[in-house]
């Protein structure tokens, strides 16, 4: 009864703080979003380096597209050459798009994309003193036992959690708390994978890192920020890649601290393209829903709208290519970063006609992402051309409605979006 009363009080407070409107898919943008890159201020009044625009700022919401977000957060060459390694690490863990690490098939794949898109990580990994400074930072990072903002409790008490989350994100005060909570996991993840990157080529310091990793695992299991499915991400990655970073004794020590992730039985099944081509895909017998708290910061950063929480057992391609033809799609992982044979079978099916212009209901495919077009020629005052609104699944996370040009997967200069229309 006390727990219910606590949730009721929390929810009443948030409802009072945020006036929950009907969900509106239109967005407010500044009349002029042009950014003067030469005059961005990278040093605060105390002489510390900081990003000139971050996800905490109202200006961030008015950036026109993903490319502009990446552009304003690339560290100028003059600073890259002069910034100390500890200062660079501090800047990296404040990178506004660290949330992208959760947007892909795995955190490791997400890390690779963040590294590719952010010059701060590239610079750090080129430095000879990167390991020493990273391990020192890793040791000092604190994992609090309690969240700043109890978002999962609030949403579990709501009759419409998706509606409530979108309203929380639209409020500056609660959005800030969501970002602050997300920074705990994002900072740990990015440092662990940068260290993992370094140790692939230099195993000399592996034992020291593993000791610190085990110590950090003890902190994780005492914290509301972690559960069994996300406390051992680096260990799972290393084992999946047959890395020798962890010894058998290390693995046993870690497994005694935290249970392994369970997602039911992973097997294979067959699906069929519209023309009847048989395709073998990964099939999960048991659904496992993702947490609202794990993806709220990413939805907020891209000014997107949560449509529904979803299972970790299907991806964007499963939704886009199978949701209209196979009721099992939420159990199916279609294609992967390592093997896109299954996805290519659908893209090459002759009943799909390719187009360079979008229509409602088309499947949009670009980079490593697929989405369904929900609206076309949507006016975006901060973008030079009319945009499309898409519905897609983000990684192992939720179903989201977003601008095509405003999501973790979009690259204006290098992406060639193809629209697929089914003709029966």
Residue, then its C-alpha position, 0 to 999 in steps of 0.5 A: x500500500x505504501x508503494x502504491x501511495x508513493x507512485x500515486x504521489x509521484x504521478x500526481x506531481x508529474x501530472x501537475x508539472x506537465x500539462x499532458x496535451x493530445x499528442x501532436x506530430x507537428x513540431x515547433x522550430x526556430x524561424x532561422x536554424x542556420x548556425x555560425x560554426x566559426x563563432x560557437x563558444x567551446x570554452x566556458x567562463x571558467x576556462x573549461x571545454x564544453x559543447x556549445x549546444x547540447x541536448x539540454x538546450x532549447x536550441x538543440x530542439x530546433x536543429x534541423x536534422x541529424x547532420x546538423x546535430x553532428x556538425x555542431x558537436x564536432x570538435x574544432x581541429x584547433x581544440x583537438x590539437x591543444x586539449x589535454x587527454x583528461x579534458x578530452x575524455x570529459x568532453x566525450x562523456x558529455x557528447x550529446x549523441x552518446x544515446x546513439x550507442x543504443x540505436x543498433x543491434x548491439x551496444x558494440x555496433x552502436x559504439x562503432x557508429x558513434x566512433x565513426x561520427x564523432x571526431x573526439x573519440x577518434x582523436x582520443x584513441x590515437x593518443x598513446x596515453x589514452x588507456x591510462x587516462x581512461x582507466x583513471x576516469x573509469x575508476x572515478x565514475x560513480x554509479x548511484x543506487x537511485x535514479x534521479x527521476x523514477x521514470x519507469x515507476x511513473x510510467x507503470x502507474x500511468x494508464x497511457x505510458x506512451x502519452x505520458x512519456x511524450x509529455x515528460x519529454x516535451x517539458x524542459x525540467x523533466x527532459x533534463x532529468x531524463x538526460x541526467x539519468x541516461x548519462x550514467x549508463x551512456x558514460x559507462x558504456x562509452x568508456x568501457x568500449x573505448x578501453x575494449x577497443x584499446x585492449x584489442x591491440x594491447x593486452x598488456x593492461x587487460x588484467x588491470x582493466x578486468x579488475x576494475x570491470x568486476x568492481x564496477x559490476x558490483x556497483x551496477x548490481x546495487x543500482x536502479x540503473x542496471x538489471x541483468x540484461x544490461x549489466x554485462x554488455x561488454x562481457x557478452x560482447x567479448x565472449x561473442x567475439x571470442x576475445x581473450x580479454x576475460x579469463x574463465x576465472x574472470x567470467x565465473x567471478x562476474x557471473x556470480x555477481x549478476x545473472x545472465x540475460x535470458x530471452x527464451x530460445x533463439x532458433x531459426x524459421x522461414x519467412x517468404x518474400x511477396x514473390x514466394x522466395x523462402x528466407x531463413x531468419x532468426x526467431x525468438x520463442x519468447x518476447x522481452x520488452x525493452x525499458x522506457x528508461x533505456x530509450x527516453x533520452x534518445x527519443x528526446x534528443x531526436x525530437x521524436x514521438x514514442x508510439x509504443x514500447x516494443x520487444x527486443x526480439x525484432x528489429x527495424x527491418x522485421x517491422x518494415x518488411x514483415x509487419x503487414x504479412x507475418x504476424x510473427x514479426x515481433x519474434x523475428x530478427x531480419x538481417x544483421x550488420x554481419x549478414x544482410x542476405x535475408x534483407x536483400x531477398x526482400x529488397x530485390x524481390x520483383x514485386x517491390x518497385x524502387x523509387x526515389x520519391x516517397x509515398x505514404x505506406x512505402x518502405x524507406x531503406x537507407x544506411x542500415x535502417x528501414x522505416x514505413x512512410x507515414x506522411x510526406x511533404x511535411x513542412x519543416x521550417x528548419x530544413x531546406x526541403x519538405x521532409x517525411x514522417x516515418x514510423x520505425x523501430x529503433x534498434x532493440x528498443x521502441x516504436x517511434x515516429x520521427x522525421x526521416x532526416x532526424x534519427x540516429x541512422x540518417x546521413x544527408x551527404x552519404x545516404x541514398x534513401x530508396x523507397x520500396x512500393x509493393x505491387x501485387 
